[in-house]
């Protein structure tokens, strides 16, 4: 039993990677999943890919970091950060199974907040606030959120209203 446990533990550890991989150079995006490995198989007469798990990043053409985060089961998951070509942070937010999910913040090049809000399944929900370069709020938008009553009307189809602007208010 101990041998099986040790073998299983080593197998799990070997399948994950702690060394960040370049998404553009070392990973491939196939069938909505990030894959690793492109070893030619003479038996299958094709390239063999495995679903990637671990840290990943991508760079701009000038070599500056573009984005960085974790990939779980081939999809972006957890906290991701993005930078512009000059190295300034432009966004920070969480993914779940490859879709934006949770709190997101965007930043101007002077590090002041550009926007903040919440995503659910890749769609904006609740209140989103937008700011100018000086940090003053310029717009506040309310996004439609599908509740139980709404879901009863369209189940099992996806809600068409979720993620749409319900109310918008501009400030001077």
C-alpha positions in Angstrom: 0.0 0.0 0.0 2.9 2.4 0.8 4.4 1.7 -2.6 1.1 2.6 -4.3 0.8 5.8 -2.3 4.4 6.8 -3.0 4.0 6.1 -6.7 0.7 8.1 -6.9 2.3 11.0 -5.0 5.3 11.1 -7.4 3.0 10.9 -10.4 0.9 13.9 -9.2 4.0 15.9 -8.5 5.5 15.1 -11.9 2.4 16.2 -13.7 2.5 19.7 -12.3 5.0 22.3 -13.0 6.3 25.1 -10.8 8.4 26.7 -13.5 6.4 29.3 -15.4 6.0 28.5 -19.0 5.7 31.0 -21.9 2.2 30.7 -23.3 3.3 31.8 -26.8 6.5 29.7 -27.0 6.1 26.6 -24.9 2.4 26.1 -24.7 -0.3 25.6 -27.4 -3.9 26.6 -27.3 -6.0 23.6 -28.6 -9.7 22.9 -28.1 -10.1 25.7 -25.5 -7.3 24.4 -23.4 -3.6 25.3 -23.0 -1.5 22.3 -23.8 2.2 21.4 -23.2 4.5 19.3 -25.3 4.8 18.9 -29.0 6.6 15.6 -29.2 6.3 13.9 -32.5 4.8 10.4 -32.2 5.7 8.0 -35.0 3.1 5.6 -33.7 0.2 8.2 -33.9 1.9 10.1 -36.8 1.1 13.4 -35.1 2.1 15.7 -32.3 1.1 14.6 -28.8 -0.1 17.3 -26.4 -0.9 17.1 -22.6 -3.2 19.5 -20.8 -1.0 22.0 -18.9 -1.2 22.7 -15.1 1.0 25.3 -13.5 2.2 28.9 -13.7 2.3 30.6 -17.1 3.2 34.0 -18.6 3.4 35.8 -21.9 5.5 38.7 -23.1 5.1 41.6 -25.4 7.2 41.8 -28.6 9.7 44.1 -26.8 10.3 41.4 -24.1 8.3 43.1 -21.4 5.9 40.9 -19.4 2.3 41.0 -20.9 0.4 38.8 -18.4 1.1 36.2 -15.7 -1.0 33.7 -13.7 -1.8 30.1 -13.2 -3.4 27.5 -15.5 -5.4 24.7 -14.1 -6.6 21.8 -16.3 -5.6 23.9 -19.3 -7.6 27.0 -18.5 -6.7 30.3 -16.8 -7.6 30.1 -13.1 -6.9 32.2 -10.1 -5.3 35.7 -10.0 -3.9 37.0 -13.3 -2.1 40.3 -13.8 -1.5 42.2 -17.1 1.1 44.9 -18.0 1.5 47.2 -21.0 4.6 47.4 -23.2 6.3 49.8 -20.7 5.8 47.5 -17.8 2.9 49.4 -16.1 0.3 47.2 -14.5 -3.0 47.5 -16.5 -5.2 44.9 -14.9 -5.5 42.5 -12.0 -8.4 40.0 -11.7 -9.3 36.4 -11.2 -10.3 33.7 -13.7 -12.3 30.5 -13.2 -12.1 27.8 -15.8 -10.8 30.3 -18.4 -13.5 32.9 -17.8 -13.2 36.2 -15.9 -14.8 35.5 -12.5 -14.6 37.7 -9.4 -13.2 41.2 -8.7 -11.3 43.0 -11.4 -9.4 46.3 -11.4 -7.9 48.1 -14.3 -5.2 50.8 -14.0 -4.0 53.8 -16.0 -0.3 54.1 -16.8 0.1 56.4 -13.8 -1.1 53.5 -11.5 -4.5 55.2 -10.7 -7.5 53.0 -10.9 -9.2 53.0 -14.4 -12.1 50.7 -13.6 -13.3 48.3 -10.9 -16.1 45.7 -10.9 -17.1 42.1 -10.7 -17.3 39.4 -13.3 -19.4 36.2 -13.2 -18.8 33.5 -15.9 -17.0 36.1 -18.1 -19.8 38.7 -17.9 -19.9 42.0 -16.0 -22.3 42.0 -13.1 -23.4 44.4 -10.4 -21.8 47.9 -10.2 -18.8 48.9 -12.3 -17.0 52.2 -11.7 -14.8 54.0 -14.2 -12.3 56.7 -13.4 -10.2 59.3 -15.3 -6.4 59.5 -15.1 -6.7 61.8 -12.1 -8.7 59.3 -10.1 -12.0 61.0 -10.4 -15.0 58.7 -11.1 -16.5 59.4 -14.6 -19.1 56.7 -15.0 -21.0 54.2 -12.9 -22.8 51.4 -14.6 -25.2 48.8 -13.2 -25.2 45.5 -15.0 -28.1 43.0 -15.0 -27.7 40.0 -12.7 -29.9 36.9 -13.4 -31.7 35.9 -10.2 -33.9 32.8 -9.5 -37.0 34.4 -11.0 -35.2 35.3 -14.2 -33.6 31.9 -14.4 -37.0 30.1 -14.2 -38.1 31.9 -17.4 -35.2 30.8 -19.6 -33.8 27.6 -17.9 -31.9 25.6 -19.3 -30.8 28.3 -21.8 -28.2 30.9 -20.8 -29.6 34.3 -19.7 -29.5 36.8 -22.6 -29.7 39.8 -20.3 -26.8 39.0 -17.9 -23.8 41.1 -18.6 -25.8 43.9 -20.2 -25.9 47.5 -18.9 -29.1 48.1 -16.9 -28.4 51.6 -15.8 -25.5 54.1 -16.5 -24.7 57.4 -14.9 -22.0 59.8 -16.0 -20.3 62.3 -13.6 -18.9 65.7 -14.6 
